[in-house]
Amino acid sequence: MPSPVALLASGSRVETMLAWLTKHHASLAGLPLLSTADFAAHLRADPRTSHLEVSELNALVDCGDIQLAERVLAGEVSAVVFFLDEAAALTTTPDLRLLLRACNRADIPLALNAASADLALRGFAHGRMAHLIFNPVAGQGDPNADLALILSLLEPQLLVNVVLTRVDLDPAEQTRDLITMIQTRHASATGSVMIVASGGDGTVSAVAGAVIGTGIPLAVIPRGTANAFSSALGIPTDVVGACATILAGHTLEVDAARCNDTPMILLAGLGFEAGMVDRATRQMKNMLGPLAYVLAGAQQLVSQESFHAWLELDGHSYELEAAAITIANVAPATSVLAQGFGQVIPDDGLLEITIATSLSQLQGLQALASLTASAVVGSATQRDDLLCMRARQIVVSTDPPQKLVIDGEILEANPLTFTCLPRALTLVTPLAPAEAGR
């Protein structure tokens, strides 16, 4: 959390302070507040400010101003707003000279009236703030150590608000609540506020799905098993590198998509892909890491059966037998079944479809090998049993109905409508090599 703003007012200026707090309640509601016990009592008693959550120090008569000065010198206060009657400024408690020296030594703002307080608050409103949605059960490391490291890297330059994911709450819902707050309090400065998703691809996809179309930048600190989204877009998959990318602040607009009503940032798979993901259990991923998908893929290859499919791509109809259909918005090279063209372009306004029509295990192995080679060399596959197309909208029906995986989550639906959302997601990414050299 960012350090609190301290609030003080002498007896004759209490009403002025309460009026100022009421005027700026929306902006202040996003900041932690600190005050002495006597002024906090005024806040609780006034219906205009009783909703504000304020941490309390001792009352002034019990050295609350000295406690505040100690907190200032320890770097635990971001600003002091101190409405003091000028006639009593140097003769009464709280001790203005003490706070002046402390704020000067710690180099933090000290606002003595409404005008200077407005300027200080404007600085906070236009400062860079990050709402970190952190999944404490992602990955195989120590989540407490990960969170401590992230905060130590980001907080010197960003105000960080930490939101922990919960097993009883969808991260997308938590993100939507944050977006509502951001749009209410930072409507004129959404570019200075970002949402950071830290977890596996499931967490990242849920958060990104809520951010689509808002214009709020999304940053990623990957801590999952595969980290496919980060890998595909060149985002470092270590905490230190990901935080350095966030602090650099470079953004890129990339495509997103929807499948029926479900957001999609990575890819969807019918047939082989869905079966492979379904077989890669949490226990397997905890034991084997990324190798869990290799083992699951080998098991699925043995049992995969073909299915009948009807497709409509931007108005053009197709009917065929398939063993796997993969529709990709973004995909790393390790997502082999998305590599029909050799690469997936994240910002071209199109979805990429790769259809495997292989009917035997041998043909399936050969098709997988060809797709792997396509990803390595970055060129389209030439096999007759691999069909590769691009489209803005895709409608798919299958018989029998197939399991569907979207961004790692298993769903069931038939028919399916995929729609590309061009450049609907603003993502914090490293500079491309060409840009970095400018």
Buried (B, 14 or more C-beta within 10 A) or exposed (E): EBBBBBBBBBEEBBEBBBBBBBBBBEBBBBBBBBBBBBBBEBBEEBEEBEEBEBEBBBBBEEBBBBBBBBBBBEEBBBBBBBBBEEEBEEEBBBBBEBBBBBBEEBEBBBBBBBEBBBEBBEEBBBBBBBBBBBBBEBBEEEBEEBBEBBBEBBBEBBBBBBBBBEEEEEBBEBBBEBBEBBBEBBEEBBBBBBBBBBBBBBBBBBBBBBBBEBEBBBBBBBBBBBBBBBBBBBBBBEBEBBBBBBBEBBBBBBBBBBBBEBBBBBBBBBBBBBBBBEBBEEEBBEEBEBEBBEBBBEBBBEEBEBBEBBBBBEEEEBEBEBBBBBBBBBBBBBBBBBBBBBBBBBBBEBBBBBBBBBBEEEBBEBBBEBBBBBBEEEEBBEBEBBBBBBBBBBBBBBEEEBBBBBBBBEBEBEEBBBBBBBBBBBBBBBBEEEEEEE
